[in-house]
Amino acid sequence: MKRRLGSIALILLLAFVVLPGAAQDATPMVDAPDPELCTLRPLTVADLQRIAEIVVEPRPTVTPVAELFAMPEGEELFTSERKEVEKDIRRAIACVNTGEPLKALAAYTDDWIGNMMIGQGGLNDALIAGLQVGRDLQPEHFLQILSMGDAARLPDDRVAIVVVGSDPATATGPQPRLFLMAEVKPGRFLIDDVIELPAE
């Protein structure tokens, strides 16, 4: 059970850890979103069961970008769109900073959650129990946003954005990642995928 709990925490926490070098012309900041900013309803066991019934096939494996990273081609975001994406990323990280997996999962799409559950061996009693166990995160261990960089709306209508952050609690170095955000309703974005980028 401890190994299962550890792997779940790693999936939810390290999805946000990225290196400063990954984003060019990023707006500098240091922001550890407070858990109180997490306004999303925690998932329930019924939610997990519903998702498990819908998402039955794993996604194709996304391999890390092996060469020099270039943003995918897409349309430039309107200022209002960018603000909504950034707001929802801050809220997602605030939900992770609660230390409660079911709150953190509320910031992800059903497709991502279903794929995660498949990767964990499917929805079973052990996984359900693990997702119901919270971690008492202290403010000094909250995930931090250092900047938000390049962003574009892709042909599949998702928004790609490079986020720069750090996890004060991790013993390993941070890893650059590209977040793909799905607009589930106007002005509301959830994390749909995370792609590893080459460290600089």
C-alpha contacts under 8 A as a table, 3 or more apart, distances in Angstrom:
res1	aa1	res2	aa2	distance
1	M	4	R	5.06
1	M	5	L	6.13
1	M	126	A	7.06
1	M	130	G	7.38
2	K	5	L	5.07
2	K	6	G	6.06
3	R	6	G	5.05
3	R	7	S	6.20
4	R	7	S	5.22
4	R	8	I	6.30
4	R	126	A	7.86
4	R	127	L	7.31
4	R	130	G	6.82
5	L	8	I	5.23
5	L	9	A	6.24
5	L	130	G	5.25
5	L	131	L	7.56
5	L	133	V	7.98
6	G	9	A	5.19
6	G	10	L	6.13
7	S	10	L	5.02
7	S	11	I	6.20
8	I	11	I	5.18
8	I	12	L	6.37
8	I	101	P	7.91
8	I	130	G	7.52
8	I	131	L	7.42
9	A	12	L	5.28
9	A	13	L	5.89
9	A	101	P	7.35
10	L	13	L	5.21
10	L	14	L	5.56
10	L	15	A	7.94
11	I	14	L	5.82
11	I	15	A	6.15
12	L	15	A	5.76
12	L	16	F	7.89
12	L	96	V	6.95
12	L	101	P	7.33
12	L	104	A	7.02
12	L	105	L	7.70
13	L	16	F	6.16
13	L	17	V	7.47
13	L	96	V	6.62
13	L	143	L	7.88
14	L	17	V	5.14
14	L	167	D	7.84
15	A	177	R	7.72
15	A	194	V	6.71
16	F	93	I	7.45
16	F	143	L	7.67
16	F	163	V	7.81
16	F	165	G	6.78
16	F	166	S	7.71
16	F	177	R	7.57
17	V	143	L	7.78
17	V	164	V	7.28
17	V	165	G	5.33
17	V	166	S	5.13
17	V	167	D	6.13
17	V	174	P	5.45
17	V	175	Q	5.86
17	V	176	P	6.84
17	V	177	R	7.36
18	V	22	A	7.48
18	V	163	V	6.55
18	V	164	V	4.93
18	V	165	G	5.03
18	V	166	S	6.31
18	V	174	P	5.42
18	V	175	Q	4.60
18	V	176	P	3.81
18	V	177	R	5.51
19	L	22	A	5.80
19	L	164	V	5.53
19	L	165	G	6.44
19	L	166	S	7.35
19	L	174	P	5.71
19	L	175	Q	5.54
19	L	176	P	4.67
19	L	177	R	7.90
19	L	199	A	7.17
20	P	23	A	6.55
20	P	146	L	7.33
20	P	147	S	7.67
20	P	164	V	5.15
20	P	165	G	7.04
20	P	176	P	7.74
21	G	24	Q	7.33
21	G	164	V	7.99
21	G	176	P	7.93
21	G	199	A	7.80
21	G	200	E	6.30
22	A	162	V	6.94
22	A	163	V	7.91
22	A	164	V	7.05
22	A	176	P	5.92
22	A	177	R	7.78
22	A	197	L	7.68
22	A	199	A	7.64
22	A	200	E	7.54
23	A	26	A	5.72
23	A	148	M	7.31
23	A	149	G	4.82
23	A	150	D	6.27
23	A	162	V	5.98
23	A	163	V	7.16
23	A	164	V	7.00
24	Q	149	G	6.21
24	Q	150	D	6.86
25	D	149	G	6.51
25	D	150	D	7.69
26	A	147	S	5.72
26	A	148	M	5.58
26	A	149	G	4.19
26	A	150	D	7.08
27	T	147	S	5.32
27	T	148	M	6.12
27	T	149	G	6.73
28	P	146	L	6.08
28	P	147	S	4.91
28	P	148	M	7.77
29	M	145	I	7.04
29	M	146	L	4.92
29	M	147	S	5.45
30	V	144	Q	6.52
30	V	145	I	5.68
30	V	146	L	4.63
30	V	147	S	7.27
31	D	144	Q	5.29
31	D	145	I	4.95
31	D	146	L	6.44
32	A	94	A	7.74
32	A	142	F	5.92
32	A	143	L	5.74
32	A	144	Q	4.21
32	A	145	I	6.18
33	P	37	L	6.88
33	P	90	R	6.11
33	P	91	R	7.23
33	P	93	I	6.37
33	P	94	A	4.78
33	P	97	N	7.38
33	P	142	F	7.61
33	P	143	L	7.56
33	P	144	Q	7.07
33	P	145	I	7.95
34	D	37	L	5.67
34	D	38	C	7.78
34	D	94	A	5.40
34	D	97	N	7.01
35	P	38	C	5.48
35	P	94	A	4.57
35	P	95	C	5.86
35	P	96	V	7.72
35	P	97	N	5.48
35	P	98	T	4.90
36	E	39	T	7.32
36	E	94	A	7.17
37	L	91	R	5.87
37	L	94	A	5.76
37	L	95	C	7.48
38	C	91	R	5.37
38	C	92	A	7.02
38	C	94	A	5.26
38	C	95	C	4.79
38	C	98	T	7.85
38	C	103	K	7.85
39	T	91	R	7.47
39	T	95	C	7.99
40	L	95	C	7.69
40	L	103	K	6.83
40	L	106	A	6.24
40	L	107	A	7.36
41	R	103	K	6.66
41	R	106	A	6.68
42	P	102	L	5.06
42	P	103	K	4.17
42	P	104	A	7.58
42	P	105	L	7.50
42	P	106	A	5.84
43	L	47	D	5.86
43	L	48	L	7.18
43	L	102	L	5.08
43	L	103	K	6.42
43	L	105	L	6.91
43	L	106	A	5.91
44	T	47	D	5.03
44	T	48	L	6.48
44	T	102	L	7.26
45	V	48	L	5.06
45	V	49	Q	6.18
45	V	128	I	7.13
46	A	49	Q	5.05
46	A	50	R	6.13
47	D	50	R	5.11
47	D	51	I	6.23
48	L	51	I	5.15
48	L	52	A	6.07
48	L	123	L	7.62
49	Q	52	A	5.04
49	Q	53	E	6.32
49	Q	123	L	7.41
50	R	53	E	5.28
50	R	54	I	6.50
51	I	54	I	5.10
51	I	55	V	5.94
51	I	110	D	6.06
51	I	111	D	7.79
51	I	113	I	7.49
51	I	114	G	5.82
52	A	55	V	5.43
52	A	56	V	6.53
52	A	114	G	5.74
52	A	117	M	7.55
52	A	122	G	7.75
52	A	123	L	6.77
53	E	56	V	6.51
54	I	114	G	7.88
55	V	58	P	7.70
55	V	110	D	7.82
55	V	111	D	6.39
55	V	114	G	5.22
55	V	115	N	7.03
56	V	114	G	7.45
56	V	118	I	7.68
57	E	115	N	7.55
57	E	118	I	7.84
58	P	114	G	7.98
58	P	115	N	5.35
58	P	118	I	6.49
58	P	119	G	7.68
59	R	115	N	6.44
62	V	195	I	6.82
63	T	195	I	7.54
63	T	196	E	7.42
64	P	195	I	6.38
64	P	196	E	4.65
64	P	197	L	5.73
64	P	198	P	7.09
65	V	68	L	7.68
65	V	69	F	6.78
65	V	195	I	7.74
65	V	196	E	6.35
65	V	197	L	5.05
65	V	198	P	5.89
66	A	197	L	7.45
66	A	198	P	6.10
67	E	198	P	6.81
68	L	198	P	7.00
69	F	197	L	6.76
69	F	198	P	7.00
71	M	150	D	7.36
71	M	151	A	7.85
72	P	152	A	7.61
72	P	154	L	7.34
72	P	160	A	7.64
73	E	152	A	7.35
73	E	154	L	6.74
74	G	152	A	5.22
74	G	153	R	5.16
74	G	154	L	4.57
74	G	155	P	6.43
75	E	152	A	5.46
75	E	153	R	5.06
75	E	154	L	6.63
76	E	151	A	7.33
76	E	152	A	5.20
76	E	153	R	6.47
77	L	80	S	7.98
77	L	81	E	5.92
77	L	82	R	5.93
77	L	151	A	7.19
77	L	152	A	5.92
77	L	153	R	6.39
78	F	81	E	5.13
78	F	82	R	6.27
79	T	82	R	5.17
79	T	83	K	6.28
80	S	83	K	5.17
80	S	84	E	6.41
81	E	84	E	5.17
81	E	85	V	6.29
81	E	187	G	6.99
82	R	85	V	5.11
82	R	86	E	6.13
82	R	151	A	7.88
83	K	86	E	5.16
83	K	87	K	6.00
84	E	87	K	5.01
84	E	88	D	6.16
84	E	187	G	5.89
84	E	188	R	7.03
84	E	189	F	7.59
85	V	88	D	5.21
85	V	89	I	6.22
85	V	181	M	7.64
85	V	187	G	7.79
85	V	188	R	7.67
85	V	189	F	6.21
86	E	89	I	5.08
86	E	90	R	6.22
86	E	148	M	7.62
87	K	90	R	5.18
87	K	91	R	6.22
88	D	91	R	4.89
88	D	92	A	5.99
88	D	188	R	7.12
88	D	189	F	6.05
88	D	190	L	7.16
89	I	92	A	4.96
89	I	93	I	6.24
90	R	93	I	5.22
90	R	94	A	6.12
91	R	94	A	4.90
91	R	95	C	6.21
91	R	107	A	7.85
92	A	95	C	5.07
92	A	96	V	6.45
92	A	104	A	6.70
92	A	107	A	5.15
93	I	96	V	4.94
93	I	97	N	6.11
93	I	104	A	7.75
93	I	143	L	6.92
94	A	97	N	4.90
94	A	98	T	6.53
95	C	98	T	5.30
95	C	99	G	7.54
95	C	100	E	7.52
95	C	103	K	5.63
95	C	104	A	4.71
95	C	107	A	7.38
96	V	99	G	5.71
96	V	100	E	6.85
96	V	101	P	7.14
96	V	103	K	7.15
96	V	104	A	4.65
96	V	143	L	7.94
97	N	100	E	7.85
97	N	137	L	6.73
97	N	142	F	5.46
97	N	143	L	6.53
98	T	103	K	7.48
98	T	104	A	7.68
98	T	135	R	7.79
98	T	136	D	7.80
98	T	137	L	6.84
99	G	104	A	7.77
99	G	134	G	5.33
99	G	135	R	4.50
99	G	136	D	6.01
99	G	137	L	5.72
100	E	103	K	5.46
100	E	104	A	6.31
100	E	131	L	7.80
100	E	132	Q	7.40
100	E	133	V	6.90
100	E	134	G	4.37
100	E	135	R	6.31
101	P	104	A	4.93
101	P	105	L	6.01
101	P	131	L	5.39
101	P	132	Q	6.82
101	P	133	V	7.33
101	P	134	G	6.49
102	L	105	L	5.14
102	L	106	A	6.52
102	L	131	L	6.12
102	L	132	Q	6.69
103	K	106	A	5.29
103	K	107	A	7.50
104	A	107	A	5.79
104	A	108	Y	7.72
105	L	108	Y	5.39
105	L	113	I	7.08
106	A	109	T	7.73
107	A	190	L	5.36
107	A	191	I	6.23
108	Y	112	W	6.30
108	Y	113	I	6.54
108	Y	190	L	5.07
108	Y	191	I	4.54
108	Y	192	D	6.06
109	T	112	W	5.31
109	T	113	I	6.30
109	T	182	A	7.51
109	T	190	L	5.71
109	T	191	I	5.97
109	T	192	D	5.32
110	D	113	I	5.05
110	D	114	G	5.92
111	D	114	G	5.15
111	D	115	N	6.15
111	D	192	D	7.05
112	W	115	N	5.12
112	W	116	M	6.12
112	W	191	I	7.72
112	W	192	D	5.58
112	W	193	D	6.52
113	I	116	M	5.01
113	I	117	M	6.23
114	G	117	M	5.15
114	G	118	I	6.27
115	N	118	I	5.09
115	N	119	G	6.21
116	M	119	G	5.03
116	M	120	Q	6.30
117	M	120	Q	4.98
117	M	121	G	6.50
117	M	122	G	5.03
117	M	123	L	5.91
118	I	121	G	5.21
118	I	122	G	4.51
118	I	123	L	7.38
119	G	122	G	6.95
120	Q	123	L	7.83
120	Q	127	L	7.62
122	G	127	L	7.93
123	L	127	L	6.08
123	L	128	I	6.89
124	N	127	L	5.43
124	N	128	I	6.20
125	D	128	I	5.10
125	D	129	A	6.03
126	A	129	A	5.16
126	A	130	G	6.12
127	L	130	G	4.99
127	L	131	L	6.17
128	I	131	L	5.24
128	I	132	Q	6.42
129	A	132	Q	5.23
129	A	133	V	6.75
130	G	133	V	5.49
131	L	134	G	7.68
137	L	141	H	6.15
137	L	142	F	6.79
138	Q	141	H	5.42
138	Q	142	F	6.75
139	P	142	F	5.22
140	E	168	P	7.15
141	H	167	D	6.95
141	H	168	P	5.39
141	H	169	A	5.36
142	F	167	D	6.90
142	F	168	P	7.10
142	F	169	A	7.99
143	L	165	G	7.23
143	L	166	S	5.99
143	L	167	D	4.80
143	L	168	P	6.87
144	Q	165	G	5.29
144	Q	166	S	5.27
144	Q	167	D	6.39
144	Q	168	P	7.99
145	I	148	M	7.65
145	I	163	V	7.36
145	I	164	V	5.98
145	I	165	G	4.24
145	I	166	S	6.69
146	L	163	V	7.87
146	L	164	V	5.24
146	L	165	G	4.89
146	L	166	S	7.34
147	S	163	V	6.15
147	S	164	V	4.99
147	S	165	G	6.88
148	M	161	I	7.46
148	M	162	V	6.16
148	M	163	V	4.56
148	M	164	V	5.96
149	G	161	I	6.64
149	G	162	V	5.20
149	G	163	V	6.00
149	G	164	V	7.49
150	D	161	I	5.69
150	D	162	V	5.74
151	A	159	V	6.83
151	A	160	A	5.37
151	A	161	I	4.19
151	A	162	V	6.66
152	A	159	V	5.60
152	A	160	A	5.40
152	A	161	I	6.72
153	R	157	D	5.91
153	R	158	R	5.76
153	R	159	V	4.36
153	R	160	A	6.33
154	L	157	D	5.21
154	L	158	R	5.46
154	L	159	V	5.92
154	L	160	A	6.88
155	P	158	R	7.45
157	D	182	A	7.39
157	D	183	E	7.79
158	R	180	L	6.18
158	R	181	M	5.49
158	R	182	A	4.81
158	R	183	E	6.70
159	V	179	F	7.98
159	V	180	L	5.53
159	V	181	M	4.97
159	V	182	A	6.52
159	V	183	E	7.97
160	A	178	L	6.67
160	A	179	F	5.68
160	A	180	L	4.59
160	A	181	M	6.36
161	I	178	L	5.86
161	I	179	F	5.38
161	I	180	L	6.61
161	I	181	M	7.85
162	V	177	R	6.58
162	V	178	L	4.84
162	V	179	F	6.21
163	V	177	R	7.14
163	V	178	L	6.95
163	V	179	F	7.33
164	V	176	P	7.37
166	S	174	P	6.37
167	D	170	T	5.70
167	D	174	P	7.39
170	T	173	G	7.37
175	Q	196	E	7.15
175	Q	197	L	7.31
175	Q	198	P	7.85
175	Q	199	A	6.36
176	P	196	E	6.04
176	P	197	L	5.03
176	P	198	P	6.61
176	P	199	A	6.10
177	R	194	V	6.34
177	R	195	I	5.32
177	R	196	E	4.51
177	R	197	L	5.14
178	L	194	V	5.67
178	L	195	I	5.07
178	L	196	E	6.53
178	L	197	L	6.84
179	F	191	I	6.95
179	F	192	D	7.74
179	F	193	D	6.08
179	F	194	V	4.73
179	F	195	I	6.57
180	L	191	I	6.14
180	L	192	D	5.57
180	L	193	D	5.09
180	L	194	V	6.17
181	M	189	F	5.78
181	M	190	L	5.42
181	M	191	I	4.67
181	M	192	D	5.39
181	M	193	D	7.17
182	A	189	F	5.31
182	A	190	L	5.37
182	A	191	I	6.30
182	A	192	D	5.74
183	E	186	P	6.60
183	E	187	G	6.83
183	E	188	R	5.55
183	E	189	F	4.38
183	E	190	L	6.57
184	V	188	R	5.94
184	V	189	F	5.94
184	V	190	L	6.92
185	K	188	R	5.31
185	K	189	F	7.43
191	I	194	V	7.72
